[in-house]
């Protein structure tokens, strides 16, 4: 169903089951999947491919040009999965080159006024609360939670199930399963999130021990990583260690609560 005041380009590929609300705009290169709902005054633009079951609330702008002074109008892309929610005035920008896409996974929640910059990647089931900002080329892991007005610097990684407290910021990589407060200051594990996700007490304990070994010990990080690989062999611990070992920017460090 398309509202009579909506503007949908005749060449846009809009699934018959999609609902397009009043004054919404869908531009020519857009592909919109089944069972999507586009709210009033939303704007879908650019070479944007959107899966099924996504909901776009009032005033969000999805797929607009990157905020990059070097961008020269190339038909770069945004790829969106299934079942995402984009609340009021969310902005998601397409990539700045043809070699990379901006990518949004599935079942994510983007609360009002949150933003994802060009070439960024957001996994699945992540939550960006009101005003959260993700810089260009950043990577947000599955199940990450960015609280209100949290900020991720460009090219940073936020690991799976990591949590950023309100108004916090990272300019370094944030390891999976951890919590950050302030600027680049970790304060332990996202224990509540891990428990809710169904991980066993044994898995959580090993992860806690790995965190202490890597961030609260006296060894140099490269030595701590080598020792941790021998000591901790669980799936969560290995994912945690691999993320830290692969960091090119360096990781956030532990601070007392």
QUIRA-V587771 format. One record per run of one state. SS is the DSSP state (hx for helix, st for strand, lp for the rest). FROM is the first residue (numbers start at 1). LEN is the number of residues. Records with the same first field share a line. If there is no record, write none. Layout:
SS->FROM-LEN, FROM-LEN
//
This chain:
lp->1-1, 3-4, 9-4, 15-4, 21-4, 27-4, 33-4, 39-4, 45-2, 51-4, 57-4, 65-12, 81-4, 87-4, 94-7, 105-4, 111-4, 117-4, 123-4, 129-4, 135-4, 141-4, 147-4, 153-4, 159-4, 165-4, 171-2, 175-3, 182-1, 184-1, 190-1, 197-4, 216-5, 232-3, 246-5, 252-1, 255-3
st->2-1, 7-2, 13-2, 19-2, 25-2, 31-2, 37-2, 43-2, 47-4, 55-2, 61-4, 77-4, 85-2, 91-3, 101-4, 109-2, 115-2, 121-2, 127-2, 133-2, 139-2, 145-2, 151-2, 157-2, 163-2, 169-2, 173-2, 178-4, 183-1, 185-5, 251-1, 253-2
hx->191-6, 201-15, 221-11, 235-11
//
